[in-house]
Structure formats: structure tokens, C-alpha cells
Amino acid sequence: MSTLAPLRLLREPWNASEGNQSNATAGAGGAWCQGLDIPNELFLVLGLVSLVENLLVVAAILKNRNLHSPTYYFICCLAVSDMLVSVSNLAETLFMLLMEHGVLVIHASIVRHMDNFIDMLICSSVVSSLSFLGVIAVDRYITIFYALRYHSIMTLQRAVVTMASVWLASTVSSTIFITYYNNTTILLCLIGFFLFMLVLMLVLYIHMFALARHHLHSISSQQKQPTVYRSSSLKGAVTLTILLGVFFICWGPFFFHLILIVTCPTNPFCTCFFSYFNLFLILIICNSVIDPLIYAFRSQELRRTLREVVL
């Protein structure tokens, strides 16, 4: 899929000339540097699946009053963010396909404005999606460690302020990125934001897992059921691994790509890595498909509501 500017410049760094890139790629040699030819149909299919999944999550939360709580509002916002990732991806893919086949003929200035709008939508949805993953981790942490005070800490008013702040910050930051996309400082801010979210989720979820493991050990020692303790600890470890593993696998390559743009734009091996940019976009879209399975569909109440919505 051909990415629109300025996202195109993330795939082909502005501080590496075309000649240097071609020479570096040739120097690195091999088919490895040719990247992957990902068909547009795959982008469309994944985008549609993610769109339908997240629409169902939003519909279920809006329909069931029992789900009208800060926790599910944050999950709903995550679903909306992932939905925007899907919508922007679908819009970009269809836009490019129609132009490539001559079905859509638009003046160059209009194309440029459409490019900027779609790119801003993509950047805003990516930043908000990452932000709400962090917000959900903080909300779960408060639920476990401050259970008795949760409703006084996470009031509906504070939840609304948090959600509004995330959406506002995402919109402003995406606008700044589109305006100053060729500034290294902007990329460093994006990289720092990702690392902050990664460390935040690692610390919070590992701390929650450690507490749950200690609690299970205390119960099993009193009831003398070590088998139950081992199986529950294993289940918790698997859940934690899936949670953090999916986050790192889906988002890590894209932000590592940004790190290489800043540190070694003309290095032959870095240039080879740049050729896989479309694969990194696919992984981000896959994250939008997986998020509902991790954060929403595990709720029995939400699954019941989903059955009512679908049927």
C-alpha cells in the first residue's frame, strides 16, 4: 500500500537522499531488503474486521446501563480510537486505489489537503489508542490496590475529564506532527511517548500480577491447595504475557522504525528495515483487531449484551 505524505516520509526518511538509499539497499544486498509486498486487500479486510469488532463493543457499552462506569467508558474510548485507526486505513486504501485506477481524478491541491486530513486522523487515532491503553492500566491498578476507595478516586467527572484530555491532546499532537513532520524533535517526542507507555504498563501490570500471586499463595497455604495456586499463577502469567506481548509486538516495530530514522537514516541495514514499513502498519491494525478480545470480550456482561445486539 502506498502511504500518503507525510507518512510516506516515515517510510523513506527525509534526511536520506534517494541515491544514498538505493546504494545502501544495494550494498546490504539480498531479497531481505526488498521488503514485503502486502496487498491492498489485506489492509481492507483487517480494517473492516477491526471496524465491525469495535463498533460492536461501542454499541454494547452504550446499550447496557450496567456497563456505564469509568472502566467501560475507557474501554469504549479505546474501541473508538481503534475504530478511527480502521476508518483512516480504509479511507487511505480506497483513496489510493481509486486514484491509481483513474476512477478518482482530483486537483493536486485538494489531494494534498486530503492527505493531511487522513494523516492527521491516523496520527490522532494512534496517539489516543496508546493513551487509552495506559489509562486502562492505571484504572485497573486503582481497582486492585484502592478497591474500597475506587469510586471516590475514579469519579465519573474525573473519567470525563481524563477522556476529554486524551482526545484533545491527541488532536493537538497530531496537528503538530503533520505541520512539523520533518523535525527530528517531533519524532523524539513520539518515541518518548511510546517508551513512557511501555514502562507504565510494564510496571503497573507486573505489580498487579505480583500482588495477585502473593494473594493466591496466602489462600493456598491456608487451604493447603498448592495445585490451585500453581494453576492460577500460570494462568495469570500467561495473561500478563499476552497483554504486554501483544502491545510490544504490535507497536514496537513501528517505533523502532522511528528510532532508526533518527539514529541511522543512511545505514544499509537501517535502510533495509525501512522497507518493511507497511508490515509495521499491518501490525498496528492487527492491534486494533486484538484489543477488543483482550479488554472487552472477556467481560461476561459485555458478551451477553453483544449477543443481544447481534441477535
N, C-alpha and C positions, 0 to 999 in steps of 0.2 A: 504494500500500500504506500502510495506517495504521501508523505506528510506535508502539511501546509506550513508556510513560514509564519512565525519564527521557529516552530518545532523542527522544521527541516534543518535549521542551523544547529540543533542539538545532535542531529544525526551526522551532519557534516560541519564540524566546528569552524567558526568564522576565522579563528587565528591559525588555521592550517590551509594553505593555498591548495587549489585543485591539483596543481602539478606535484606538490610535495605529497599529497595524499595518494595519488596514483603511483608515484615512485615508491612510497612507503609500503603500499599494498603489494606492489610487485616484489619489493625486497623481502617482505615477510613470506611471500610465496604461498603456493598451495591453495586447495579449494576451501580451506578453512576461512580464508579472508574474503570469500565471495558472499558470506552471509547466508541467510535463508530466504528463499522465495516463498513468502507467505501469501496465499491467495486472498483477494478481497472478500471472497465468500466466507472465509473463516472469521474475519472481523465482523461481518454482518451477522453470522449465526451466533457468535458469542455475545455480541451486543444485544440481539433480540432476546436470547435466553436470560441475560442479566436484567434486561428491562422488564420482562414478564415476572421474574422472581421478585424483584424489588417492588414492583407495583403491587403484587400480592401481599407483601409484608406491610406496605403503607396502608392498603385497603383494610387488612385485618386489624391493625392497630387503631385505625380511625373508627372501625365498626364496633369493636368491643370496648365498653366502658371500663372493664376490669383491667385493660391494658393502658389506661390513661394515667400513667405515672411517669416521673422523670426518667426512669430506666428505659422504658419502652419509647419514650419520646426521643431519647438519644439514639436508640436503635432505628427509629423511624427516620431520623435525620441522616444516619449512616446510609440507610436504604435510598433516600433521596439523592445523596451525594453519589452513590454508586449508579443510580439511575441516570444522573447527569453525565457520568463517565460514558455510559452506554449510548445515551442520546447524542452526545457530542461525537462519539466514534461513528455512530450510524450516519449522522449528518455529514461528517467529513468524508466517509467512504462513498456515500451516494453522490455527494457533490463532485468528488474526483472522477467517479465512474461516468457520470453524465457529461462532464466536460471532456474526458478522454474519448468518448464515443461520439462527440459532436452533437449530442442531444440538447445540451445546455450551452448557449453562447451568450456570454456576459462581458460587458466592458471591463477592461483591466482594472480601473479604479474601484469598481463595485466588487470585483473578485478580491481585491486587496482588503477591502473593508470586511467582507465575509470571512476572509482568512483570519483577520484579527479577532472578530467576534467568536468564531469557533475555537480559536486557540485560547481566548480568554475563558470560554466555557470549560474547556478541557483543564486548564491550569486551576481554575477555581474549584472544579469538582475534585481534582486530585488533592489539593490542599485541604479542602473541607473533609474529604474521606479520611485522610490521615489524621486530621484533628479529632474527628468524632471517634476514631479508634482509640485515641488517647483518652478522650472524655469518658468513654465506656469503661476503660480500665480503671480510671480514677473512681467512677461511680461504683464499680464492683468492689474496689478496695474499701470505700466508705461503708458499703453494705456489710462487709465481713468484719472490719475492725471497729466500726462505730455503729453496730446494728441497732442499739437502743436509741441512739441519737440521730439515726439516719434521716428521719422525716423532718427533724428540726434543722439539720445541716443542709440537706438537699431538698429545699422547698421548691414548690412549683415556680415561684417568682425567680429564684436563682437559676433554675433549669432553663427558663425562658431567656434570661439574661445571657447565660452561657451559650445557648443555641444562636441567639442573635449576634453575639460577639464573634462566634466562629464564622458565621456566614458573612458578616461584614469584613472581618479580617481576610477571609478567603477571596472575596471580591476585590478588595483593595490591593492585596498582594499579587493577584493575577494580573490586574491592570498595570501595576508597576513592572511586572515581569515582561508583559507584552511591549511596554514602552521602552524598557532598557534591557532587552533580551541579549544584547551583545556585551553586557557588562559582567565582568568576572565576579564582582561583589554580589550580584543578584544570584548567580549560581551557588556561591559560597553560602548565602543565606538559605537557599533551598536545601543544600546538603546538610547544613547545621540543623535545620528544622527536622529533617528525616532522622538524623542521629539522635536528636533530643527525644523524638517519639519512640525510637527503638529502645533507648536506655530507659525511658519512663515505663514502657510496657514490660521490659525485662525485669526491672526492679519490683514493680507492683505485683506482677503475676507470680514471680518466684517467691516473693514474700507471702502472698496468699497461699501458694502451694505448700510452703514450709509450715504455715500455721495449721492448714488442714491436715497435713501429715502428722504433726505433733498431736492434734486433737484426736485423730484416729488411733494413734499409738496409745494415748491415755485410755480411750474407751476399750480397746482390745486387751490391754494389760489388766484392766479391771474385770472384764468378762472372759479373759483367757481364751481369746479367739484370734490367734496370730494370722490365720489364713485369711480372715476377713480384712485384717489390716493390710496384709501384703497385696491382696487383690485390689483394694480401694486405693492404695498408694500407687499401684501400677496404672490403674485407670486415670488417676489424677496426673501422673507423669505423662501419659500418652496424650491427654487433653492439652496439657501445657505445651508439649512438643508440637502438636498440631497447630495450636493457636499462634505460637511465636514462629514456628517453621513456615507456615503459610505467609505470614506477614513478611518475613525476611526473604523468602524465595520470590514472592510476587513483586516486592518493592525494591529489594536490594540491587538487582542488576541495573535498573534504571538509574538509581542514584550513584552506583559505582561508575556508570557511564558518564554522569555529570562530573564526578571526581576526576576521571581520566581527561575530560575536556579541559579542566582547569590545570592539571599537572603535566600531562604529556600529549598535547594535541597532535604532534607530528611524529611521535614514536611509532615504528612499524607495527608493533604488537597492539598498541592502543588503537591504531587505525583499523586493524582487523576487528577489534572489539566493537568499534563504532558501526561496522557493517551489520551488526545484529540488532540494531535499534528497534526494528519492527517486532522482533521477538520479545523485547522488553515491554513494548506496548501491549502485546498479546497477554503477557503475564499480569499486567495491571488490570486488564479487562477480565482475566480469569479470577483475579481477586474479588472483583465485583460480583462474579458468579458464586464464589465460595463464601463470601461474607454472610449472606442470609442463612446458609447451612450451619455456620458457626454461632452466630449471635442471635438469630431469630427462630429458626425452625426447631431448635432444641427445646423451646418452651411448649409445654403441653397445652396450655391455654391458647397460645397463638396458633398451634397446629389445629386445634378444634375450631377456632374461628376461621382459619384458612379453608377447612373442609366446608364450612357453611358458605363462605364467599364463593368457592368454586362450584358447589352444587346448587 
